[in-house]
Amino acid sequence: MFSHIMVGSNDVDQSKRFYDALFEKDGMVDPKGRLAYRRSGSVFMVGKPIDGHSASHGNGATIGFNFDSPDEVNGWQQRGIAAGGTAIEDPPGIRENAFGKLYLAYLRDPDGNKLCALHRPEQ
């Protein structure tokens, strides 16, 4: 559905430590100092805003990452908390809504960006 998502950071070194731990791999760093993490054909990027202003999180924005099992979702959230993220909303678990049953966990990264881990159980 998307090619890439990019969030701003005021401290890319701190973001690298957080996201390397969260995704259990080293992010690639391009010549402009931006981080890139690839998974299932998509790219998640982190960098300083190109306009020179401070980075801030988007009000109402959430970035969701697909996972293959509830255990992967739980591990993702635990790694994120250990790396300086903040657990938000309800604890990881099944939520049922118009989209069916979803297994979800939510975090805020050190810059305040809202992240979601999602597993779609078989309906």
SVG drawing of the C-alpha trace seen along z (x, -y; Angstrom):
<svg xmlns="http://www.w3.org/2000/svg" viewBox="-17 -26 44 44">
<polyline fill="none" stroke="black" stroke-width="0.4" points="0.0,0.0 2.9,-2.4 6.4,-2.7 7.9,-4.4 7.2,-6.3 9.5,-8.9 9.4,-10.5 11.5,-13.4 13.9,-13.2 15.8,-15.8 18.4,-13.2 19.1,-10.7 21.7,-8.8 19.1,-8.3 16.6,-7.2 19.1,-4.8 19.6,-3.1 15.8,-2.9 14.9,-1.6 17.9,0.8 16.6,2.4 13.0,2.2 13.5,3.9 16.5,6.1 18.7,4.9 21.0,2.0 19.4,-0.6 21.1,-1.7 22.4,-5.3 22.5,-7.2 24.9,-10.0 22.4,-12.6 22.4,-10.9 18.9,-9.4 18.1,-5.9 16.3,-3.3 14.8,0.0 13.3,2.4 10.7,5.1 8.4,6.9 9.0,4.5 8.4,1.3 10.9,-1.2 10.6,-3.1 13.0,-6.1 14.1,-8.5 15.9,-11.8 16.2,-15.5 13.6,-17.6 15.0,-19.0 13.5,-22.4 15.8,-22.9 13.0,-23.3 12.6,-21.0 11.0,-17.6 7.6,-17.0 5.2,-14.1 2.0,-14.3 -1.1,-14.8 -3.5,-12.0 -0.8,-10.1 0.0,-6.5 2.6,-4.3 1.7,-0.6 4.0,2.3 2.8,5.8 3.9,8.8 3.2,12.6 2.2,13.5 1.1,12.1 4.5,13.2 6.3,10.9 4.0,8.0 4.7,8.5 8.5,8.8 8.4,5.6 6.7,3.7 9.1,5.0 12.2,4.1 10.8,0.7 10.2,0.0 13.6,1.3 15.1,-1.0 13.5,-4.2 10.0,-4.1 6.8,-4.5 3.9,-2.1 0.6,-3.8 -3.1,-2.9 -4.2,0.6 -1.8,3.5 -1.0,5.7 -4.0,7.8 -7.0,8.4 -9.1,5.4 -12.3,6.0 -13.6,3.3 -15.0,2.7 -11.8,4.2 -12.3,7.5 -10.0,8.9 -6.6,7.3 -3.8,8.1 -2.2,4.7 0.4,3.0 1.3,-0.7 4.4,-2.8 5.7,-6.3 9.3,-6.6 11.7,-8.9 10.6,-11.8 6.9,-11.2 5.9,-9.4 3.0,-7.0 3.9,-3.5 1.7,-0.4 2.5,3.3 -0.3,5.3 -1.0,8.9 -4.2,10.0 -5.3,13.4 -7.2,15.6 -10.8,14.7"/>
</svg>
